[in-house]
Amino acid sequence: MPLVFAIIVAAASQFLVGYNTGVMNSPSKVVFPGHSTLSWSLAVAAFAVGGPFGALVGGKMADQRGRRGALLIDTWTFLLGGIIQVFALDMVTIIISRLIIGFASGYSSVLVPIYLGELAPPTLRGMLGTITQFAMVLGILVSNLLAFPLATDDKWRLLFAVTPAIAISQLLLAPFLLESPRWLLGRDSKSLKARYIIKRLRGLRYDHEVETEVGHFMMGGVAQRQGQTSQIAVLREMWGQSKTRLLLCSSLVLQMAQQFSGINAVFYYSTAFFEGVIEDPLVGTTIVGAVNVLATYAVLFLMDRCGRKTLILWSSAGMFFSCIVIVLSLLGHLSNMFALVAVNVYVIFFEFGLGPIPWLVVAEMFSGQYVAAAMGISSQVNWACNFIVGLIFPTMNEKLGAYSFAPFAVVLLLTFVFAATILPETQGSSPEEL
């Protein structure tokens, strides 16, 4: 049960990340009507402005305050941002609230994997990683579904109220949260509290079994402490070696490709995009959210059967041709139904490759002393590109019209070429072999 509560609270944070990714998609016409395109773009993009700062602070707070303490700070931050958003007086207040929620989301994206990875037994870590991903895509889908009854002139504040409501629920469950045994043992190798928590988490009965688990946690803690050198110093060391420089560049290129492929243009603005394409744009947005959930589940069966490079090639190629079909449909050469189908195929191919793999390969490319720094800089680049797409897509959509997905097609074509010619295959290879 202690592990179950930890999963619920942590997954709820990831659910809020997904929910707040999609919640601004539908109510643009009912939240303070008459606002400019720029002000709404800033409100959407502010989420991604706060993200990298949260990611930067999350890891530090996890080390200073403990995983449990850091999680509670994250929950309070979600609550603060959510309350400000619910009682917003104007678009400026909405932008401020999105900045705070974005900070909490970036914080969560770093903290939750650390926390669950340290609590869960090795046999459950893959499944728990999947649960957090599912929580995110479910959050997006729920934001779409709730928009049907709540994205109205008099109920849009209830749509935003989901964030503080879930944060309050997390706080109510906080007494059941356990601290990470690894963090406790890192501060005191003789910690009795850590041993008590291990006993509860693993359901152990005998002291010698507990001490065996303590040994496993301590070995992991040594590797972790070796990776806590200054991030800038580690990045300089990586850049100074030709082999690790290629791996670092590959990791960053994949992060940029993930965001500049335009996926968050779909999650942020699909309702606006579907206007004129189908009768009820919100239906199209909800279908996309449901397809995203199903695709996330389906990819579990492919991830260990196909190489990472192969999946990136298929993903970028499938998304590229989907973009072409979308443009042709918007130009009138194909029916509008083709545009709806193409957007869903685009999302499916994203989840098969460019969605999970840019994060997965970081852990596979780099050894223990480099992986933390590589993950940190990758997260910063990802959030920065996320911000750019969120800010400029409404203007792109207005200026380019039917060709709004053409720039994404160019990025995807370049990604395919990069993957085919430069990207190393990481599956089945150790960092040393790479």
VENBELWO-V589786 format. One record per residue. N is the residue number from 1. RES is the residue in one letter. PSI is psi in degrees with one decimal (none if undefined). Layout:
N/RES/PSI  N/RES/PSI
//
This chain:
1/M/-39.8  2/P/-40.1  3/L/-37.0  4/V/-44.6  5/F/-39.3  6/A/-42.4  7/I/-43.7  8/I/-49.3  9/V/-44.7  10/A/-43.7  11/A/-30.8  12/A/-36.3  13/S/-42.7  14/Q/-33.2  15/F/-42.8  16/L/-31.5  17/V/-49.1  18/G/-42.8  19/Y/-43.6  20/N/-12.7  21/T/-39.7  22/G/-13.8  23/V/-24.8  24/M/-1.4  25/N/-41.2  26/S/-35.3  27/P/19.3  28/S/-30.7  29/K/-14.7  30/V/-16.2  31/V/110.2  32/F/67.4  33/P/144.5  34/G/-3.0  35/H/158.0  36/S/161.1  37/T/-37.8  38/L/-43.2  39/S/-38.4  40/W/-38.6  41/S/-40.5  42/L/-37.7  43/A/-41.8  44/V/-47.4  45/A/-23.6  46/A/-30.4  47/F/-42.9  48/A/-15.7  49/V/-43.9  50/G/-28.2  51/G/-54.5  52/P/-31.8  53/F/-39.2  54/G/-40.8  55/A/-36.7  56/L/-40.2  57/V/-32.9  58/G/-47.8  59/G/-39.6  60/K/-42.8  61/M/-34.1  62/A/-35.6  63/D/-36.7  64/Q/-43.3  65/R/-2.9  66/G/158.8  67/R/-42.5  68/R/-47.8  69/G/-40.4  70/A/-38.0  71/L/-40.0  72/L/-38.3  73/I/-41.9  74/D/-42.7  75/T/-43.2  76/W/-34.4  77/T/-43.3  78/F/-42.4  79/L/-45.7  80/L/-50.8  81/G/-39.6  82/G/-42.1  83/I/-42.4  84/I/-39.5  85/Q/-41.2  86/V/-40.7  87/F/24.0  88/A/142.0  89/L/-23.8  90/D/-176.4  91/M/-29.6  92/V/-42.2  93/T/-39.0  94/I/-43.9  95/I/-43.8  96/I/-43.4  97/S/-39.1  98/R/-34.0  99/L/-44.2  100/I/-44.0  101/I/-37.8  102/G/-40.7  103/F/-46.9  104/A/-35.2  105/S/-42.5  106/G/-40.2  107/Y/-47.3  108/S/-38.9  109/S/-26.0  110/V/-42.7  111/L/-44.7  112/V/-45.9  113/P/-36.8  114/I/-48.5  115/Y/-51.5  116/L/-35.1  117/G/-32.0  118/E/-26.8  119/L/-36.5  120/A/145.1  121/P/154.2  122/P/-34.7  123/T/-16.4  124/L/-2.5  125/R/-39.6  126/G/-42.7  127/M/-40.3  128/L/-34.6  129/G/-37.2  130/T/-38.6  131/I/-43.3  132/T/-36.7  133/Q/-41.5  134/F/-39.6  135/A/-39.4  136/M/-49.9  137/V/-30.2  138/L/-36.3  139/G/-42.2  140/I/-45.7  141/L/-43.5  142/V/-38.4  143/S/-34.0  144/N/-43.7  145/L/-41.7  146/L/-20.5  147/A/-26.8  148/F/-52.4  149/P/-20.9  150/L/-16.3  151/A/64.6  152/T/170.3  153/D/-32.2  154/D/-1.3  155/K/2.8  156/W/-25.9  157/R/-29.9  158/L/-32.8  159/L/-40.6  160/F/-20.4  161/A/-13.7  162/V/-38.7  163/T/-54.6  164/P/-30.2  165/A/-44.9  166/I/-36.9  167/A/-40.9  168/I/-40.2  169/S/-40.3  170/Q/-41.6  171/L/-35.0  172/L/-29.6  173/L/-6.1  174/A/-37.2  175/P/-20.0  176/F/-6.0  177/L/137.6  178/L/148.5  179/E/154.9  180/S/123.8  181/P/-34.2  182/R/-41.1  183/W/-42.9  184/L/-42.3  185/L/-29.1  186/G/-28.4  187/R/-30.0  188/D/107.0  189/S/-15.4  190/K/13.0  191/S/120.3  192/L/-32.8  193/K/-41.9  194/A/-42.2  195/R/-37.7  196/Y/-42.1  197/I/-42.3  198/I/-41.6  199/K/-41.8  200/R/-42.5  201/L/-41.4  202/R/-8.7  203/G/36.6  204/L/155.0  205/R/-30.4  206/Y/148.5  207/D/-36.3  208/H/-30.3  209/E/-39.6  210/V/-43.7  211/E/-32.4  212/T/-44.4  213/E/-37.2  214/V/-42.0  215/G/-40.8  216/H/-43.9  217/F/-39.9  218/M/-38.8  219/M/-42.1  220/G/-35.7  221/G/-35.4  222/V/-47.2  223/A/-36.4  224/Q/-45.0  225/R/-31.6  226/Q/-23.4  227/G/6.7  228/Q/24.4  229/T/163.6  230/S/130.9  231/Q/-39.9  232/I/-42.0  233/A/-41.2  234/V/-41.9  235/L/-38.4  236/R/-41.5  237/E/-41.9  238/M/-42.0  239/W/-26.8  240/G/-10.3  241/Q/126.8  242/S/-38.8  243/K/-47.1  244/T/-26.0  245/R/-41.9  246/L/-42.3  247/L/-41.7  248/L/-44.6  249/C/-41.5  250/S/-42.6  251/S/-43.9  252/L/-37.3  253/V/-42.0  254/L/-37.3  255/Q/-42.5  256/M/-40.3  257/A/-37.9  258/Q/-46.0  259/Q/-41.1  260/F/-3.2  261/S/-15.7  262/G/11.2  263/I/-39.0  264/N/-13.2  265/A/-34.7  266/V/-48.3  267/F/-29.6  268/Y/-36.6  269/Y/16.6  270/S/-32.6  271/T/-44.8  272/A/-37.8  273/F/-37.6  274/F/-6.1  275/E/126.3  276/G/-12.0  277/V/-46.2  278/I/163.8  279/E/-44.2  280/D/101.7  281/P/-31.2  282/L/-31.0  283/V/-43.8  284/G/-42.9  285/T/-41.8  286/T/-39.1  287/I/-42.7  288/V/-42.8  289/G/-41.3  290/A/-41.9  291/V/-37.5  292/N/-42.3  293/V/-46.7  294/L/-39.2  295/A/-36.9  296/T/-38.3  297/Y/-44.2  298/A/-33.2  299/V/-19.7  300/L/-31.0  301/F/-11.6  302/L/-26.6  303/M/-40.1  304/D/1.0  305/R/-23.2  306/C/150.8  307/G/154.0  308/R/-43.2  309/K/-42.3  310/T/-43.6  311/L/-36.6  312/I/-40.0  313/L/-47.8  314/W/-40.7  315/S/-51.4  316/S/-36.6  317/A/-45.0  318/G/-40.7  319/M/-36.8  320/F/-50.2  321/F/-30.3  322/S/-41.6  323/C/-40.7  324/I/-44.4  325/V/-40.1  326/I/-46.7  327/V/-44.7  328/L/-36.7  329/S/-43.4  330/L/-26.2  331/L/-10.1  332/G/2.5  333/H/-21.4  334/L/160.2  335/S/161.2  336/N/-28.3  337/M/-32.7  338/F/-35.8  339/A/-44.1  340/L/-45.7  341/V/-42.0  342/A/-38.5  343/V/-40.0  344/N/-38.8  345/V/-38.6  346/Y/-45.4  347/V/-40.9  348/I/-49.1  349/F/-30.9  350/F/-47.4  351/E/-21.3  352/F/-19.5  353/G/-70.5  354/L/-16.5  355/G/-65.0  356/P/-31.1  357/I/-38.9  358/P/-30.5  359/W/-37.8  360/L/-42.0  361/V/-20.5  362/V/-46.2  363/A/-27.5  364/E/-26.3  365/M/-32.2  366/F/143.4  367/S/174.7  368/G/-38.2  369/Q/-12.6  370/Y/-22.4  371/V/-37.1  372/A/-45.2  373/A/-40.7  374/A/-41.5  375/M/-38.2  376/G/-50.4  377/I/-33.2  378/S/-42.3  379/S/-41.2  380/Q/-45.2  381/V/-41.7  382/N/-47.7  383/W/-36.9  384/A/-43.7  385/C/-36.2  386/N/-45.2  387/F/-44.5  388/I/-46.2  389/V/-44.5  390/G/-32.8  391/L/-41.6  392/I/-16.0  393/F/-40.2  394/P/-40.5  395/T/-42.1  396/M/-43.5  397/N/-37.5  398/E/-44.5  399/K/-39.7  400/L/-22.1  401/G/-119.5  402/A/-20.7  403/Y/15.5  404/S/-25.0  405/F/-0.5  406/A/-43.2  407/P/-35.0  408/F/-36.0  409/A/-39.7  410/V/-45.0  411/V/-43.2  412/L/-36.2  413/L/-43.7  414/L/-36.1  415/T/-42.4  416/F/-45.5  417/V/-43.5  418/F/-46.4  419/A/-38.1  420/A/-30.0  421/T/-28.5  422/I/-42.2  423/L/125.0  424/P/152.2  425/E/126.4  426/T/-19.8  427/Q/129.6  428/G/4.2  429/S/142.1  430/S/160.2  431/P/-35.7  432/E/-40.1  433/E/-36.4  434/L/none
//
